[in-house]
Amino acid sequence: MKRRRIGHDYYDRGIYMITLVVEGRAPLLGQVTGNGEDVPAVMLPSPLGQAINNTVGQITHHHPSVEVMASQLMPDHLHFLLYVHERMSVHLGIVINGFKTGCNKCLREITGREKATLWESGYNDRIMEGPNHLHRMFDYIRKNPQRFAIKRSHPDLFRIQRDIQVAGQTFAAMGNIFLLDEPWLEQVQCSRSLTEAQIAEVTQSFLDKAQRGAILVSPCISHGEKEVMRAAFEHGFSLITLQENGFAPLAKPGGRRFEACAQGRLLMLAPWEHHNDRRVIQRTQCLELNEMARLICNSGAVGHNHVVT
């Protein structure tokens, strides 16, 4: 499913991360060498991939107000970051379609196949929402070969697993499913009324438990819960998180969650289907997620529920 921001003006200036996927996800653009850990991951373009890289560089020639800030070719897809300096006379989709037409020409010249098309229809875009977001976009693009290589080495840690039965509830899961088998699962649930001083005290208490072997479990809804789980994540402890939004078919963890999955210290559980639109989580959902966390902890050999009010 292609993402598009409802209500956004795609003629206007802005910074966009664009993703195009090869038809059928065929690895026509090259190969990634290395494992992304002790051997650096490197993307080696095929002749077609090199031609696509050259075509990326021509976007500004055809649309002077559009700058290519970064790009990363992968075996079966392409990411590139576009900076639209000023309002355009055409929709961003026209720019992308023109680029795709140039790529089709490269494919036909190299393969000799008339009317061949390289990319799946449409495109995915992410719109920059602040300086920190831009940094994450650059980082995401730069580390794509490394993530690809790590996923290849540890496929079970990144594959979405559907219909996982845990404590009488069905989940979609991503990450280390074996964390559910750990003997000590500890629920993190904090009242919204806690002061910062109380949150700091509670956080230290949970960190002490994690240090002794507890796996912290939470939907991370209240400020206190977020602070506890963030601190545990920073300390390198193992976590199980529950989330309101499910996983899209090709979803993968981003940023530091990717590293945590690769290290086997993160499991993400989603009881409900994926949706593209932004939603404010409802109070009934908060209650349900916290109850699921409680049941998950009670299903373990030494389950605990520590509700801080």
Sequence and secondary structure as in RCSB ss.txt:
>XXXX:A:sequence
MKRRRIGHDYYDRGIYMITLVVEGRAPLLGQVTGNGEDVPAVMLPSPLGQAINNTVGQITHHHPSVEVMASQLMP
DHLHFLLYVHERMSVHLGIVINGFKTGCNKCLREITGREKATLWESGYNDRIMEGPNHLHRMFDYIRKNPQRFAI
KRSHPDLFRIQRDIQVAGQTFAAMGNIFLLDEPWLEQVQCSRSLTEAQIAEVTQSFLDKAQRGAILVSPCISHGE
KEVMRAAFEHGFSLITLQENGFAPLAKPGGRRFEACAQGRLLMLAPWEHHNDRRVIQRTQCLELNEMARLICNSG
AVGHNHVVT
>XXXX:A:secstr
     TT  TTS EEEEEEEEBGGG   SEEEES SSSS  EEEE HHHHHHHHHHTTHHHH TTEEEEEEEE S
SEEEEEEEE S  SS HHHHHHHHHHHHHHHHHHHH  TT   B SS EEEE  SHHHHHHHHHHHHTHHHHHHH
HHHSGGGTS EEEEEETTEEEEEEE GGGGGSS EEEEEE TT  HHHHHHHHHHHHHHHHTT EEEE   SHHH
HHHHHHHHHTT  EEEE SS   TT    HHHHHHHHTT EEEEE S   SS     HHHHHHHHHHHHHHHHTS
TT EEEEE 
